[in-house]
Amino acid sequence: MAIYFIIVAFASLGVALSLTSLGRMGFGLPPTHMRMLFPGLAIMAAAFGIGTASMIVRRLGRLEDAVERLDLRDLSLRVPVEGDDEVAALARSFNRMADRLEREEKARRQLLADVAHELRHPLAVLKGRLDMMQDGVEPLNPEQVLHLQDAVIALTRLVDDVRDLSLAEVDRLSLNMAPVDLGHLATDVLDSMSPAAMDRGITLALDTKPGLPTLTGDEGRLRQVLVNLLSNALHYTPGGGRITVRVWAEGARVRMAVADTGPGISPDDLPHVFDRFYRTDKARNRSTGGTGLGLAIVRSLIALHGGTVEVRSVFGQGTCFTVTLPARSISNGGWSACRPGSEPDPR
């Protein structure tokens, strides 16, 4: 840091000497004036240069200290931004970097805490049942093995979801991009999930429009998106309810909506539905509900495809999730955005 001070100081000294030399030349001024004017200017130039050097060295010194503390994982420190010069721009850049690193560190710690919390329940179930079998309290029969298998499946699903989400959030999840017909994909998914809906007394309906444009995407991951949205709707829609999947073209985009006639989402919960491990139904625990990562995975997978997902809900009437994806070609026609619990409105 001292090198900057030395450079500016020498530059200031050079200016002062130059002014002194000019003073000796006279320029036609009275000698008394010359003796007073130019030495004074030289002293002012030297003082200004040394003061500027001191200020720059002080500001750069704060930056250097901040970088050293950042290297020690102290992410709370920010550097004061003074002025509008290059040093101020450097301080602003440092503060932005520190903000980003602090957010990422908080997210990492929160994810670790959430995963540990979520793993505790299925592991406790496994340990409890195994302990009872070992103590002879519970017999080792097919029913008990089935309970153990359910706990293992829950653990496996949670680990897979965490892996998918963590890779998707850092853009490291590999996608097998190929042409995808979203209408055909929706038909296949609804056919596979119809038995589960029938068991719960829920009607599944599909509305598509002919001539949908082809997408470029990972069919398996897009299938996962629709399965997650439908699974979420099935959990919350009561018996006798209805879930409608709509697929339509809108300009150079293809949109897919999943609307249910469930209880809806409260305004307080709505901003958090895509958060990791967030459950709007606090009574829905880890044994009766999912991993709490389904909607977070939906948002990340759609983002990787260059699309968006949004949610609209009317409390007490239903919820609608709408996915928007870029299409390979432009198709005419389409349907307007869905309303929770409503039928599509042809344009």
JODA-V302474 format. One record per pair of residues at least 12 apart in sequence whose C-alpha atoms are under 10 Angstrom apart, sorted by sequence separation. I is the first residue (numbers start at 0). J is the second residue. If there is no record, write none. Layout:
BEGIN
i j
I J
I J
END
This chain:
BEGIN
i j
21 33
22 34
25 37
64 76
65 77
66 78
78 90
79 91
244 256
245 257
267 279
268 280
278 290
279 291
308 320
309 321
310 322
333 345
334 346
22 35
65 78
77 90
78 91
190 203
229 242
243 256
244 257
245 258
276 289
277 290
278 291
308 321
309 322
332 345
333 346
19 33
22 36
23 37
64 78
77 91
78 92
80 94
129 143
189 203
229 243
243 257
244 258
265 279
276 290
277 291
278 292
294 308
307 321
308 322
309 323
332 346
19 34
22 37
23 38
62 77
63 78
78 93
79 94
128 143
129 144
189 204
229 244
242 257
243 258
244 259
264 279
275 290
276 291
277 292
307 322
308 323
321 336
21 37
22 38
61 77
62 78
77 93
78 94
128 144
189 205
228 244
242 258
243 259
263 279
264 280
275 291
276 292
277 293
306 322
307 323
308 324
321 337
19 36
20 37
21 38
61 78
62 79
77 94
241 258
242 259
243 260
274 291
275 292
276 293
277 294
306 323
307 324
319 336
320 337
321 338
18 36
19 37
20 38
22 40
61 79
76 94
77 95
128 146
129 147
186 204
241 259
242 260
273 291
274 292
275 293
276 294
277 295
305 323
306 324
307 325
319 337
320 338
18 37
19 38
22 41
59 78
75 94
77 96
78 97
128 147
186 205
225 244
240 259
241 260
242 261
272 291
273 292
274 293
275 294
276 295
304 323
305 324
306 325
318 337
319 338
320 339
17 37
18 38
19 39
58 78
74 94
77 97
185 205
186 206
240 260
241 261
272 292
273 293
274 294
275 295
304 324
305 325
306 326
318 338
319 339
16 37
18 39
19 40
20 41
58 79
76 97
77 98
125 146
126 147
185 206
186 207
239 260
240 261
272 293
273 294
274 295
275 296
301 322
302 323
304 325
317 338
318 339
319 340
15 37
16 38
18 40
19 41
58 80
74 96
75 97
76 98
124 146
125 147
185 207
237 259
272 294
273 295
274 296
301 323
302 324
316 338
317 339
318 340
319 341
15 38
18 41
19 42
58 81
74 97
75 98
124 147
125 148
182 205
236 259
237 260
238 261
272 295
273 296
301 324
316 339
317 340
318 341
15 39
17 41
18 42
62 86
73 97
74 98
125 149
182 206
183 207
235 259
236 260
237 261
271 295
273 297
274 298
298 322
316 340
317 341
15 40
16 41
65 90
74 99
75 100
76 101
124 149
125 150
182 207
232 257
235 260
236 261
237 262
273 298
297 322
313 338
314 339
316 341
14 40
15 41
16 42
18 44
74 100
75 101
121 147
124 150
125 151
181 207
182 208
203 229
231 257
232 258
233 259
235 261
236 262
273 299
294 320
311 337
312 338
313 339
14 41
15 42
59 86
62 89
66 93
74 101
123 150
124 151
182 209
232 259
234 261
235 262
236 263
311 338
312 339
313 340
13 41
14 42
15 43
16 44
58 86
59 87
62 90
65 93
69 97
72 100
73 101
74 102
121 149
122 150
182 210
183 211
228 256
229 257
231 259
232 260
233 261
235 263
311 339
312 340
12 41
15 44
16 45
58 87
61 90
65 94
72 101
121 150
122 151
182 211
228 257
229 258
232 261
235 264
310 339
11 41
12 42
14 44
15 45
59 89
74 104
120 150
121 151
181 211
182 212
203 233
225 255
228 258
229 259
11 42
13 44
14 45
15 46
55 86
59 90
62 93
66 97
69 100
121 152
122 153
180 211
181 212
182 213
202 233
225 256
11 43
12 44
13 45
58 90
62 94
65 97
72 104
121 153
122 154
180 212
181 213
201 233
225 257
11 44
12 45
15 48
120 153
121 154
179 212
180 213
181 214
196 229
10 44
11 45
12 46
14 48
120 154
178 212
179 213
180 214
184 218
188 222
192 226
196 230
199 233
202 236
10 45
11 46
118 153
119 154
178 213
179 214
180 215
181 216
184 219
187 222
188 223
191 226
195 230
199 234
201 236
211 246
212 247
213 248
273 308
9 45
11 47
12 48
118 154
121 157
177 213
178 214
179 215
180 216
185 221
189 225
200 236
201 237
202 238
211 247
212 248
273 309
8 45
11 48
12 49
117 154
177 214
178 215
179 216
181 218
184 221
185 222
188 225
189 226
192 229
196 233
199 236
200 237
201 238
202 239
203 240
204 241
205 242
206 243
207 244
208 245
209 246
210 247
211 248
212 249
273 310
7 45
8 46
10 48
11 49
176 214
177 215
178 216
179 217
180 218
184 222
188 226
192 230
195 233
196 234
199 237
200 238
201 239
202 240
203 241
204 242
205 243
206 244
207 245
208 246
209 247
210 248
211 249
212 250
214 252
272 310
8 47
9 48
10 49
11 50
118 157
176 215
177 216
178 217
179 218
199 238
200 239
201 240
202 241
203 242
204 243
205 244
206 245
207 246
208 247
209 248
212 251
213 252
214 253
7 47
8 48
9 49
11 51
117 157
118 158
175 215
176 216
177 217
178 218
179 219
181 221
185 225
189 229
196 236
198 238
199 239
200 240
201 241
202 242
203 243
204 244
205 245
206 246
207 247
208 248
212 252
213 253
270 310
7 48
8 49
11 52
175 216
176 217
177 218
181 222
184 225
185 226
188 229
192 233
197 238
199 240
200 241
201 242
202 243
203 244
204 245
205 246
206 247
207 248
211 252
212 253
269 310
6 48
7 49
8 50
174 216
175 217
176 218
179 221
196 238
197 239
211 253
269 311
6 49
7 50
8 51
114 157
174 217
175 218
176 219
211 254
269 312
4 48
5 49
7 51
8 52
114 158
173 217
174 218
175 219
176 220
196 240
4 49
7 52
8 53
174 219
175 220
196 241
235 280
4 50
6 52
7 53
174 220
196 242
264 310
266 312
4 51
5 52
114 161
173 220
264 311
265 312
266 313
4 52
5 53
7 55
207 255
235 283
263 311
264 312
265 313
266 314
3 52
4 53
206 255
234 283
263 312
264 313
265 314
2 52
3 53
4 54
206 256
262 312
263 313
264 314
265 315
1 52
4 55
110 161
261 312
262 313
263 314
264 315
1 53
3 55
4 56
205 257
254 306
256 308
258 310
261 313
262 314
263 315
264 316
3 56
4 57
204 257
234 287
253 306
254 307
255 308
256 309
257 310
258 311
259 312
260 313
261 314
262 315
263 316
264 317
2 56
189 243
204 258
234 288
252 306
254 308
256 310
258 312
261 315
262 316
263 317
264 318
0 55
1 56
110 165
189 244
234 289
260 315
261 316
262 317
263 318
0 56
3 59
203 259
260 316
261 317
262 318
263 319
0 57
202 259
231 288
259 316
260 317
261 318
107 165
186 244
201 259
231 289
259 317
260 318
261 319
0 59
1 60
185 244
201 260
230 289
258 317
259 318
260 319
0 60
185 245
231 291
258 318
259 319
185 246
257 318
258 319
259 320
182 244
227 289
231 293
257 319
258 320
0 63
182 245
183 246
230 293
231 294
256 319
257 320
258 321
182 246
256 320
257 321
181 246
182 247
227 292
228 293
255 320
256 321
257 322
181 247
227 293
228 294
255 321
256 322
226 293
227 294
254 321
255 322
256 323
227 295
254 322
255 323
224 293
227 296
228 297
253 322
254 323
255 324
185 255
223 293
224 294
227 297
253 323
254 324
182 253
226 297
252 323
253 324
254 325
181 253
224 296
225 297
252 324
253 325
254 326
181 254
182 255
223 296
224 297
251 324
252 325
253 326
181 255
223 297
224 298
249 323
251 325
252 326
253 327
224 299
242 317
244 319
246 321
248 323
249 324
250 325
251 326
252 327
253 328
220 296
221 297
224 300
241 317
242 318
243 319
244 320
245 321
246 322
247 323
248 324
249 325
250 326
251 327
252 328
253 329
263 339
220 297
223 300
224 301
240 317
242 319
244 321
246 323
248 325
249 326
251 328
252 329
253 330
263 340
248 326
250 328
251 329
252 330
261 339
221 300
250 329
251 330
254 333
258 337
259 338
260 339
261 340
220 300
221 301
249 329
250 330
251 331
253 333
254 334
256 336
257 337
258 338
259 339
260 340
220 301
236 317
248 329
249 330
250 331
254 335
255 336
256 337
257 338
258 339
259 340
260 341
235 317
236 318
248 330
249 331
250 332
254 336
255 337
256 338
257 339
258 340
259 341
217 300
221 304
235 318
247 330
248 331
249 332
250 333
256 339
257 340
258 341
220 304
247 331
248 332
249 333
258 342
216 301
232 317
247 332
248 333
249 334
217 303
232 318
247 333
248 334
249 335
216 303
217 304
232 319
246 333
247 334
248 335
249 336
256 343
216 304
232 320
246 334
247 335
215 304
216 305
245 334
247 336
214 304
228 319
229 320
245 336
228 320
245 337
228 321
244 337
243 337
243 339
247 343
225 322
242 339
243 340
245 342
246 343
224 322
242 340
243 341
244 342
245 343
247 345
241 340
242 341
243 342
244 343
240 340
241 341
243 343
216 324
215 324
216 325
214 324
215 325
216 326
164 275
214 325
215 326
213 325
214 326
215 327
212 325
213 326
214 327
161 275
212 326
213 327
214 328
211 326
212 327
213 328
212 328
213 329
211 328
212 329
213 330
211 329
212 330
211 330
212 331
210 330
211 331
209 330
210 331
211 332
210 332
211 333
209 332
210 333
208 332
209 333
208 333
174 300
207 333
208 334
168 295
172 299
207 334
164 292
168 296
172 300
176 304
161 290
163 292
164 293
167 296
170 299
174 303
160 290
168 298
169 299
170 300
173 303
174 304
160 291
161 292
164 295
165 296
167 298
168 299
172 303
153 285
157 289
158 290
160 292
161 293
164 296
167 299
168 300
170 302
171 303
153 286
156 289
157 290
160 293
163 296
164 297
166 299
167 300
170 303
156 290
157 291
164 298
165 299
167 301
168 302
169 303
157 292
160 295
161 296
164 299
167 302
168 303
150 286
153 289
154 290
157 293
160 296
163 299
164 300
167 303
206 342
207 343
149 286
153 290
163 300
206 343
208 345
179 326
178 326
179 327
178 327
117 276
116 276
114 275
113 275
114 276
124 286
113 276
120 284
121 285
110 275
120 285
121 286
109 275
110 276
120 286
118 285
117 285
118 290
117 290
117 291
114 290
END
